[in-house]
């Protein structure tokens, strides 16, 4: 098994080496203006379907993939789709397209996040060994939606009606990096976007190369829709521009709070997130560490972007009109009478010894509290807040990138946020929140984690 995993890793590295050989000028030209000449327009007429240009899995590689990579891919896809559900609470996909389905990791994640709304799932996977492995995992299961498998996008569009080609959700996870040619990669994403009726999700490994792929595809989709919208506005009169605004365009649902250029491009940093998962028994058997005992978990790094058709809603920023008291103002507002201690309350009054009828009664005050522990009342309050208040899709919510640093009574966070209310531009900033200046935000910042939203 260990040899199979090593051979699979070597195949991934070969694909990565081919991708890194692409010229930066060609990449920039393709993403920014792919239709500026007749010669470049021919590149969209793809001559080979996915599978001929990507990585083909043999039987031994499929076994190695199921044993080593499938749990991590499922965990990352579930984390991404769960974030989409949080950002779009009214979104319930009925028709789903899983491109590069492999053994069905993304399909199982979709079924876990939206179990009731699914009606039909189309899988695109050229590898026959991967298809057989996925079918064996679904064998004898009940209450599954209608699942159809195809070996290419061309086969999908040829065998279904034109009215059925639009999908509520299209997901491509850990597959674009397996396509060596950048031209074919962008062409594939354009085809997936044409098959998307509402939401498109792209997931790649959390590496600099994976981030570059996500950043390129993000820039291209947003550029393409802006260009299309400008053409429609110029062709139609003023009475139809409102309809064009509602029907056309695209915006980023997650992780970005804006639709501008990624502020981390060409900075040496890359936007990624981490999902921790428990290692399986087989993984513990063949994975080795350098002399140290093997941990029972692993951290899967991933990059992603989720698009939605339409225009980003303009909402008021969450902190507009809010005034926060400093710690000094809170102390000055405190009533001195509340600080007085009644000496009689410090001593227990004598009472008759009454035997317990139903056994001793435990009190909440018997529980030892620590600074890091969260009481049950706080958990209930947080649950109520989650149910009543949700972060809107406006540009007022930033995203915490990397782990916040807690130093005494201050918290430092790296936040990607929008710089204007239209969400057309963004920035990557390091903010510092202290308890003395803003106790309320400091209380929230201490509980914030990598990948959480942050209000502005």
N, C-alpha and C positions, 0 to 999 in steps of 0.2 A: 504493500500500500504506500509506503514511504517513497519508493521509486516512482510510482505512478504520480504522486503529488509533485515530486520534483520535475518530472517530465512535463506536467501541466504548467508548472511555474516557468519552465524554460520556454514553452510555447508562447506564454503571455509576454515574456521579455523580448522575444523575437518580434512580435507585433509592435511592442513599444519602441524598439530600435528603429523600425521602419517609419513609424510616425515621427520620431524625432529628426529624421533626415529631411523632412519637408522644409522647404525654404520659408523663412519668415515673411519675405516679401509676397510670396504667393498666397500665404495664409491671410495676410492683411488685405490684399487685393480681393480675394474671394469673399471675405466676410463683409467688407465695406461696400463694394459695388460689383456684384457678380454678373450684372447684365449690361455692362457699359460698352460692350462691343459684340459683334456677331460671332466672333471666334469664341469668346467666353460663354456665350449663350448656348453653344453646343454641349457644354459640359453637363447641362441639366438632363440631356438625353442619355440616361444611364444605360450602359450596354450590358452590364452584368448585375444580376440580382444579388441581394445580401445572401451570403453563403459562398458564392464564388469569389468574393473579394474579402471575406472575413475569415475567421478561424473556424476550421472544421474539427469537430470533436470525434475522436475514435472511441471505441468501447472502453478501453482502459482509462482514457482521459475523462470520460463521462462518470465512471465509477469514482475516480479521484475527485471530480468536481462535487459530486453528491456528498462525499465523505468530508471534504475539507472546506468548500466554499458555500454550499447551499444554505447552511444555517446563518452565516453572516450576511449573505445577500438578502435572505428573507427578513432578518432583523432590520437592516438598513431600509428596505422597501416599506416595511411596516411603520418605521419611525417617520418616513417621508409622507406616506399616505395619511397617517394619523395627524400630521401637521396640516395637511391639506384639508382634512375634515374639520379641524379646529378653526382654520381661517375661513372656511366656506361651510358654515353649519347647515345651510339649506341645500347643499349639493349632495345628491344621491344618484350615482351613475347606474344606469340600467344596461347599457351596452359598453363593453370595455374591449380595447385592443392592447394586447401584450406583445410588443415587438422584441424579438430576441428572447423568447420566453424561456429557453433552456429547459430545465426540469420543472418549471412552474413556480419558482419562488415568488415572483411578483403577483401571480394569480392567487396564491394562498394568502398573501398579504391583503390584496383587494377584498377577498372573501371574508377575511377577519375584520376589516374596517367597516365594510358595508355589506353585512350578511343578508339583509332583507331586500335590498333594491335590485340586486343583480339578476338579470334575465338572460344575457348572452355574453360570452367571452370568446373572442377570436385570438388565437395564438399563432404567431409567426416564428417558426424555428426551422432552419434548413437542415440541421443535423438530425439524421434518423435515429441515432443512438440516444440523443437527448429526448426526442419525442417518445421513444419507447420507455425510457426511465420515468418521464413524467406521467405516462399512461399507467405504468405499474403502481405509482404512488396514489393515483386516483381510483384504482380498481376496487370495486365493491363498496364504494362510498355512496351515500344517499344524500338527497336534497341538494344536488349540485345544479348550477345553472347550465344552460345549453352551451357546450364547449366544442368549438371547431378549430382544427389545426391546419395551417398552411405552411408551405416551405418558402414563400416569398411574398412581398407586397403585391407583385404582379399577379400571382396566383390568387391572392385575396380579392383584388379588384375585379378579376376576370370571373370568379365563381359566385359572386354575390351581386344583388341588385344595386343599382346606383343609389336608391333611397336608403339602403342599409349600410352604405359605406361610411357614413358619419357616426362617430362614436362619442359618447359622453365623456369618456376618459381614455386617453392613450398614454401608455407608459413604456419607456425604453430604459431598462436598467442594466448597467454593466455590459453594454453591447457596443456602444459607439467607439470605444477604445479598441475593439477588435477589428474595426474596419481601417485598413492601413491608409487608404487614399482619402485625403481631406475633401476632395471634390465629391467622391461618393458619399462621404459622411454627411456633408451639407445637403446633398441631394436627398439622402434618406430622411433627414430631419424635415425637409420641405414636404416630402411625401407624407410623413406622419402628421404634419400640421394640416395638410389638406384633408386628412381623414379625421381630424379632430373637430368636434362640434362645440365642445366647451373647454376642457382642461387637458393640457399636455404636460407630462412629467418626465424629466430626464434625470437619471441617476448614474453617477460614475464613481470609481474609487477615489478616496480622499487623498490624492497625491497631486503634486504640481501639474503633472500631465493630465490627470483627470479634471483638475480645475480649469486648465486651458481649454479643454474640449467643451466644458459647460459654459465658460465665458464666451467662446466663439459662437456656439449655438444660440446663446442668449442674445448676443449682439445682433446676430443675423435675423432672428425671428422678429425682434423689435424694430430693426431697420426696415425689414421687408413690409411689415404692417404699416409703419409710418409712411413709407413710400406709396403704398397702395391707397392709403387714406388721402394723401395729397392729390393723387391722380383723380380719385372720385370727386373730391371737392372742387377741383378745377373743371371737371367735366359737367357737373350738375350746377343748377342755379341755386340761389340762396334759400329757397323754400325747402329744398331736399337735404341741406347740410346737416340739419338736426337728425334726420334719419340716418345719414351716413355716420354721424358720431356714435349713434347707439349700436349700429350693426357692425362696424369695422373696428380695427385696432386690436391691440393685445397689451396686457400688462402682467407683471410678475406677481404671483400670489405669495410665493415664498421662495427663498428666504429673504429676498431683497425687499426693502421698503420703498424703492424707487425704480424707475425705468430708464435711468441714465447709464452712462458708462460706468463699468465696475471700478470703484476707486482703488482696488487692490491690483489692477493690471500693471505690470512692469514695476512692481514695488518689491519683489522678492518674497512677498507673503502670498498666501492663497487661502481662500475661504473654504473651510471644510468643517465637518461635525463628527462627533464620535458617538457610537452606540455600543454599549457593553452587553455581551451575551455570554451565557454559560456554555462551556465546552462540552461536547458530547463525549460518551465513553470511547468511541473510536478515535476521536481527535486526541484524547489524552493518551491513547495507546501508541500512536505513531509520531506525535509531535514531541520534539525534544527541546530542551533549553540548555544553555551553556553552563552546565554544572549546577544550576539553581533548580530547586523543585518547581515543577510545572504548575502554573496557576490554574485554577478551575474556571477561569473566565478569560475572555479576550475582548479587545476593543476594536471595533470595525470603524475605520475612518471612511467617510463618503462625502461627495459633493452632489448637489442637486439643484434643480430649478423647476418651478411649476408655473406655467403660463395659463392665462384664461383669456378667451376672446372678449372683446369689448373695451371700454375705457375704464381706467381706474376711478372709482368713486371718490369724490372730493368730500372729505369729512373734516370736521373740526379736530384740531389736535387735542389729545387727551388732557394736557396740562394747561390749556387755554383758560384764563380767568381764575386759576387756582393760586392761592397765596399760602405758602408754607411758613410756619413759624420756626424760628431758630430755637435751639435748646435754651438759650438765655431768656427768650420771650416766654417759652413754656414754663420755666422755673419762676419767672416774675408773675405769671398769671395764676400760679398755684395758691390756693387758699391756706393761710397759716393754721386755721382751725383743723384742717384735715390732718395736719402733722402732729397734733396733740395726742398723747398716749394716755389712755385710761388705765391707771394702775390696777383697778379691780379686774379688768379683763385679762391681765397678765397671769392671774392665779386662778386655778380651777376651784370652783365651789364644791363644798362637800355635799355628797348626795348618797342616797341609800343604794346599796349594792343590789341591783336587780339582775337576776340571771337572764342570760340570753334565751329568748324563746326560739328564734330561728337561726341561731348561730351568730357569731360576731359580725358587725356591719363594718365594711371598709369604706373609708372616705377618700375623696380625691386628694386631701391634704396629706395623706399618708405616703403619696408617691413623691419620691425625691426628684426635684426638678433640677435640670442643668441648663447652662446657657445655650447649648446647641439643641436641646430637646424642644419639640413643639407639642404643646398640650392639645388635648382633645378638643377643647373649645376653639383654639386657633385653627385646627384642621377643619372643624365644622364651618367656621367663618370663611375659610379659604374655599371650601366646597360651595358655599352659598354665593360667594363672589364669582366663582367660575360659572355658576348657573345663571346668574343675573346679569353680569357684565362680561362682554366679549370684546376683544380687540377688533376694531373695524379694519377694512381694507384700505383706509386712507393712508396718507404719507406720514402720519404722526407717530408711527410705531417703528422704532429701530430694532435691529437684531444684534444680540450680544455675540461677538466672535471671540473665540478662545475663552479660557477659564478666567473668571474674575479673580483679582488678587485682593485678599482681605488683610489689611495691615492695621492692627489696633482698632481705632474708631474711624477708619476710612476704608473705602472700597474703590478700587481702580478697575475700570472695564473698558474694553475695546468694542465700540458700537459702530455698525454701519447704518447710516440713517439718511433720510432725504433732507436736502437743504432748502427746498421750497415746497409750498403746499400743493403744487401740481404733481409733485413726484417725478419731475423730469430730470433731476440731477441729484447726485448723492455724494456723500463723503464718509471717510473712515476716520473716526475720532477716538481719542482716549480721554475718558471723562473720569473725574475724581469726585466722589460723594463722601462728605464728612458728616459725622453725627452732630457736630456743633452747629453747622449751617442749615442742615435739613434733616432732622431726625426721622421724618416720615419716609422720605425716599431712601435714607440710609437703612431703615428697617427692611424695606423691600429689596434693596440691593444686596444685603447680606444673604438673602434667600434665593437670589437669582443664580442661574446656572448657564453654562455654555449652550447657546442656541435659543435662549429665552428672548421674548420681546421686551423692549424697554420704551417707556412713553416719553414723548417730547411735547 
